[in-house]
């Protein structure tokens, strides 16, 4: 299988795993399973970091893939892409700060920030999948 096919798919799978771990961690904390929550959220963070590494490698090897759609689909694609990129950049410091607060056992501050971080992070994951589907025709 060519590199330009499997590498984007790998990248999308990795961020998908991060999203599943996020939702799993959220479910754990709702059930007050703190250790399981911690493991799930660290897994989400590791896979998000792995996504960034694979994304940079993919971009260095393959460059950008132009969107070939036309009309309203093109407008939808760029609206999703622009919001995805902006929030993907902005989410990094939020994730790191949220994680830091948890690891320092500053749980009230962690909880307040996590209420913002989680939905934004999930939006980035979902819009990443949408961008992939629009680019690669899934």
Order of alpha helices (4+ residues) and beta strands (2+ residues): alpha-alpha-alpha-alpha
